[in-house]
Amino acid sequence: MLYDGCFMTRGSFSRRQFVLKAANGAIGLAAAQLLPRTVWAAPEPNSVAGAAAAHGILAGCAVNGPGLATDADFRRLVAAQAAIVVAEREMKWRDLRPTPETFDYTAADRLMSFAQQNGMLVRGHNLCWHEALPVWFEATVTRDNAAQFLTDHIHNVTTHFAGRIHSWDVVNEAINVGDGRRDGLRNSPWLRFLGPGYIDMAFRAARAGDAHALLTYNDYGIEADDAKAARKRDAVLHLIKTMKKRGTPIDAVGIQSHLRVPETYGSGLRRFIRDAHKLGLQAFVTELDVDDSHVPGSFAERDRAVAEVYSSYLDLVLSEGVRVIVTWGITDRYSWLTNQHPRPDGKPARGLPFDDNLQPVDAFNAMLGSFRRLPESPSRA
Ligand code: XIL
């Protein structure tokens, strides 16, 4: 069975208009990218991507570079489960920039070829961040040359991949309310060198390099129903509102969605998504996983708790019209959670739809369940 694409993009490919009927009854028009039919085979209906696609959702995952290079079982799993992929590390500054003068696209291109061979779309992550900067950055980049470095980098990377990227995370994690500024901006090297204007500069450079990718502002900590997340949501909304007002090219907001048990998600996030939509932006879930490092018990108990978060969270965002769902990895074999949030009992993380033996866990069924509670996609061929 072959499948007609239905996913929102500014794509340069041949395009069609599809009516997407959102779960809340609202009708939205989405420009659709039609990948060559011979390339884009339908994902299996009982896969994450297949169940999602049947309901108008683009779903996929971050891909671990070493896993992609060495682990054939992992490659097969990703190819079977994802309609869109994103490099976990390989498109970040540190990986792309061995020296101030050079770019090394070897690992990023490997992901791109893998995606093209398997008919998947690709997200670009990311063009401007305060982390994953190369070791030479500190001794090389100054107030005087920072604008040149930022725009040269973005120009080189976006033109290298131009026409092949569904969406770019142009600026990642620029808000950190705890840094004490009224506008909530993070005290990052970019802010220190260039002031708040670095954000617009990055988006404009990205649009100049790739006229078609959806340009995304991506951040974490905006999901939960608590005061801290509410403050961060306000700061992110303020940022994207002022960007729109200034005419900065921005198409989407990425809600990273590194979730935690126990934590609740509800009306605050709903309002945030609605506000983003009112500004004319799409909202993507870009890095979904669930940290269960504080849940004691057996794998079965932990899996149930994690799956409940997947179900309720996905039901919430999907009912608000989010149409792109990307998990941060697909298997616990390559989950950043195991290192990032180690458990007191030393056991591995269980925060993704497949465990470290590449077997589906409750979170997998939870994802399929949430997709299937949506109406069938009218865009299906
Ligand atoms: C993480 C990767 O998963 C790790 O392997 C790496 O060591 C650090 O970065 N938010 C982001 C991602 O935007 O780029 C981060 O990825 C996870 C948090």
Residues whose N, C-alpha, C, O or C-beta is under 5 A from the ligand:
A	BS01	XIL	E88 W336
